[in-house]
């Protein structure tokens, strides 16, 4: 829901949609009384980057690529927290 809210509230400049900024995320978090975890912040940034700068591919390829990126980020976060020992 966070990404959806932030995406719908984003500004637009001369080159198209503006990236979701850290102050935007902080404001959303404060207004909603939600403290985001590090991996959630990373996921929001990854989704935003994929949306703004990602390759223009078919919907299926784009979803597969995005979900693979998010899965890698989640695995990396779990490893960092010591919850996973193998990849």
ABEGO torsion letter per residue (X at the ends): XAAAAAAAABBBBAAEBBBBBAAAAAAAAAAAGBBBBAAAAAAAAAAAAAAAABBBBBAAAAAAAAAAAAAAAAAAAAAAAGABABX
